[in-house]
């Protein structure tokens, strides 16, 4: 019996030796067969050489099929920090094609026996609402937010959670706020702002006075985004004692998103401030207080304002208080016109999203879909995807037949997003 087993043992040992001899270039060769290579690549995720495992993750990411997700989740459990980083990028890349070229693993450098990734403050990527992320993907990313191998891994996982709107990772992001690492704190706060789970708001207010300005500003902005009304007294205090202009702007901007008559004196004070961003925030505050008696004052300020950011905010305020007419010099048309501006469309769009949540404004906007410029049509399609209702769908459907292919494609995308929301 033992004699019969000997050849089998020798064969198994030979296979094991062959497996040990695999090099990264062999992994790339294996991956050339595409999705058929996934079972073999999955086996290589257990290889003792980190370089082989890392190359296997790269190739699994490039193949990018649904079956790749299971292997990337498996790879995220590897104890090697670079494996964790590359699995995070791979998971995001499945939902945001091309992310691996700019993700956290794209800037890895070796520091002794550890690794370091370079983070930038540009963190505005987010998936469309109609894209559904698997729960096990959220769980894998959340696990690395909470306990990844190193602060760079945890920060990168937090960034991924925000990009994927990973609602399931909210408890992990809140847990991550207990660290003292600036990157982890900042990325976790930005992610919470993207996910928009308002229940998280009261649990971040203790960071409103964080000694690191970058973290403090992110926390301030989140209190506004998450509609944390109980933070109003703290925000007023921060505004009054801030020595940093960016913190002052963030505090007044957050107060503007949390309408409270206690803030009215501050809005009145800063509407004529020398800082154009403070004037803009004050105008937004008046908009959300929604007192028609403020309209004449805001109209006068709009007519005399020479800077675009506060002028946009003043236009927003007037429309919010009832000026919904479309005309050459009307506030609503001014907001639409700025969708043509590469410098200011990112400011005009959120105002229009908020305004078009009201039927009276949507009704005024619909005719502009047919007669606007290309940029206006595309911008309005994206806006109505966020704030439209069932009555919006026929207008988007009509726009989907536009002769400009870019416009029609954006209209189809907007319909998908809106239908998902509805």
Residue pairs with C-beta under 8 A, 6 or more apart in sequence:
19 43
19 47
20 47
20 48
20 49
22 44
22 47
22 49
22 52
23 51
23 52
24 51
24 52
24 54
24 55
27 41
27 44
27 52
27 55
27 56
27 59
28 55
28 59
30 37
30 40
30 41
30 44
30 59
31 37
31 41
31 59
31 62
31 63
34 63
35 63
35 65
35 67
37 59
37 63
38 60
38 63
38 65
38 67
38 68
38 71
41 56
41 59
41 60
41 63
41 71
42 56
42 60
42 71
42 74
44 52
44 53
44 55
44 56
45 53
45 56
45 57
45 71
45 74
45 75
45 78
46 53
47 53
47 56
50 80
50 82
50 83
53 75
53 78
53 80
53 83
54 80
54 82
54 83
54 86
56 75
57 72
57 75
57 83
57 86
57 87
57 90
58 86
60 68
60 71
60 72
60 75
60 90
61 68
61 72
61 86
61 89
61 90
61 93
61 94
61 100
64 93
64 94
64 97
68 90
68 94
69 91
69 94
69 134
69 136
69 137
72 87
72 90
72 91
72 94
72 140
73 87
73 91
73 136
73 137
73 140
75 83
75 84
75 86
75 87
75 90
76 83
76 84
76 87
76 88
76 91
76 140
76 141
76 143
76 144
77 140
78 84
78 87
79 149
80 149
81 114
81 115
81 148
81 149
81 150
81 152
81 153
82 105
82 108
82 115
84 144
84 148
84 149
84 153
84 157
85 104
85 105
85 108
85 115
85 117
85 152
85 153
85 156
86 105
87 140
88 103
88 104
88 105
88 141
88 144
88 153
88 156
88 157
88 160
89 99
89 100
89 103
89 104
89 105
89 106
89 156
89 160
90 100
91 137
91 140
91 141
91 160
91 164
92 99
92 103
92 160
92 163
92 164
93 99
93 100
93 103
95 127
95 131
95 133
95 163
95 164
96 125
96 127
96 163
99 125
99 163
100 106
103 156
103 160
104 117
104 119
104 152
104 153
104 155
104 156
104 159
105 117
105 156
107 117
107 118
108 115
108 116
108 117
109 115
109 116
109 117
109 118
110 116
114 150
115 150
115 152
116 152
117 152
117 156
119 152
119 155
119 156
119 159
119 183
119 187
121 214
123 159
123 162
123 187
123 190
125 163
126 162
126 163
126 165
126 194
127 133
127 163
127 164
127 165
128 413
128 416
128 417
129 165
129 385
129 386
129 417
129 420
129 421
130 416
130 417
130 419
130 420
133 164
133 165
133 166
135 168
137 164
137 166
138 161
138 164
138 166
138 167
138 168
138 169
139 168
139 169
141 157
141 160
141 161
141 164
141 166
141 169
142 157
142 161
142 166
142 168
142 169
142 171
142 172
142 173
143 172
144 153
144 154
144 156
144 157
145 154
145 157
145 158
145 161
145 169
145 172
145 173
145 175
145 176
145 188
146 154
146 172
146 175
146 176
147 154
148 154
148 156
148 157
151 179
151 181
151 183
151 184
152 183
154 176
154 179
154 181
154 184
155 181
155 183
155 184
155 186
155 187
155 188
156 187
158 173
158 176
158 184
158 187
158 188
158 190
158 191
159 187
159 190
159 191
160 166
161 169
161 172
161 173
161 191
161 195
162 187
162 190
162 191
162 192
162 193
162 194
162 195
163 194
165 194
165 195
166 191
166 195
167 195
167 197
169 191
169 195
170 192
170 195
170 197
170 199
170 200
173 188
173 191
173 192
173 195
173 200
174 188
174 192
174 200
174 203
174 204
176 184
176 185
176 188
177 185
177 188
177 189
177 203
177 204
177 207
179 185
182 212
182 214
182 215
185 207
185 210
185 212
185 215
185 218
186 214
186 215
186 218
189 204
189 207
189 215
189 218
189 219
189 221
189 222
190 218
192 200
192 204
192 222
192 226
193 218
193 221
193 222
193 225
193 226
196 225
196 226
197 226
198 226
198 227
198 228
200 222
200 226
201 222
201 223
201 226
201 227
201 228
201 231
202 228
202 230
202 231
204 219
204 222
204 223
204 226
204 228
205 219
205 223
205 228
205 230
205 231
205 234
207 215
207 216
207 219
208 216
208 219
208 220
208 223
208 231
208 234
208 235
208 238
209 216
209 234
209 238
210 216
210 219
213 244
213 246
213 247
216 247
217 246
217 247
217 250
220 235
220 238
220 247
220 250
220 251
220 253
220 254
221 250
221 253
221 254
222 228
223 231
223 235
223 254
223 258
224 253
224 254
224 255
224 256
224 257
224 258
225 257
227 257
227 258
228 258
229 258
229 260
231 254
231 258
232 255
232 258
232 260
232 262
232 263
233 262
235 251
235 254
235 255
235 258
236 251
236 255
236 262
236 263
236 266
238 247
238 251
239 248
239 251
239 252
239 255
239 266
242 248
242 251
245 275
248 275
248 278
249 275
249 277
249 278
249 281
252 266
252 270
252 278
252 281
252 282
252 285
253 281
253 284
255 263
255 266
255 267
255 281
255 285
256 263
256 267
256 281
256 282
256 284
256 285
256 287
256 288
257 284
257 288
259 285
259 288
259 289
259 290
261 289
263 285
263 289
264 285
264 289
266 282
266 285
267 282
267 283
267 285
267 286
267 289
268 282
269 282
270 278
270 279
270 281
270 282
271 279
271 282
271 283
271 286
271 301
272 279
273 279
273 282
276 307
276 309
276 310
277 309
277 310
279 301
279 305
279 307
279 310
279 313
280 309
280 310
280 312
280 313
281 313
283 298
283 301
283 310
283 313
283 314
283 316
283 317
284 313
284 316
284 317
286 294
286 297
286 298
286 317
287 298
287 313
287 316
287 317
287 320
287 321
288 320
290 320
290 321
291 321
292 321
292 322
294 317
294 321
295 318
295 321
295 322
295 323
298 314
298 317
298 318
298 321
299 318
299 323
301 314
302 311
302 314
302 315
302 318
302 331
305 311
305 314
308 338
308 343
308 344
309 344
309 347
311 334
312 334
312 335
312 338
312 344
312 347
312 348
312 351
313 351
314 331
315 331
315 332
315 334
315 335
315 351
316 331
316 335
316 351
316 354
316 355
318 331
319 331
319 332
319 335
319 355
319 361
320 354
320 355
323 330
323 331
323 332
324 332
324 360
324 361
324 364
325 332
325 364
326 332
326 333
326 336
326 364
326 365
326 367
326 368
327 333
332 355
332 361
332 364
332 365
335 348
335 351
335 352
335 355
336 348
336 352
336 365
336 368
336 372
336 376
336 379
336 380
337 376
338 344
338 345
338 347
338 348
339 345
339 348
339 349
339 352
339 372
339 375
339 376
339 378
339 379
339 380
340 373
340 375
340 376
341 348
345 375
345 379
348 379
349 379
349 382
349 383
352 365
352 379
352 380
352 383
353 383
353 386
353 387
354 387
355 361
356 362
356 365
356 383
356 384
356 387
356 388
357 387
359 389
359 391
362 384
362 387
362 388
362 389
362 391
362 392
365 380
365 384
366 395
368 376
368 380
369 377
369 380
369 381
369 395
369 398
369 399
370 398
370 399
372 380
374 404
374 406
374 407
377 399
377 402
377 404
377 407
377 410
377 411
378 406
378 407
378 410
381 396
381 399
381 407
381 410
381 411
381 413
381 414
382 410
382 414
384 392
384 395
384 396
384 414
384 418
385 396
385 413
385 414
385 415
385 417
385 418
385 421
386 417
386 421
388 396
388 418
389 422
390 422
392 418
393 415
393 418
393 419
396 411
396 414
396 415
396 418
397 411
397 415
399 407
399 408
399 411
399 414
400 408
400 411
400 412
400 415
401 408
402 408
402 411
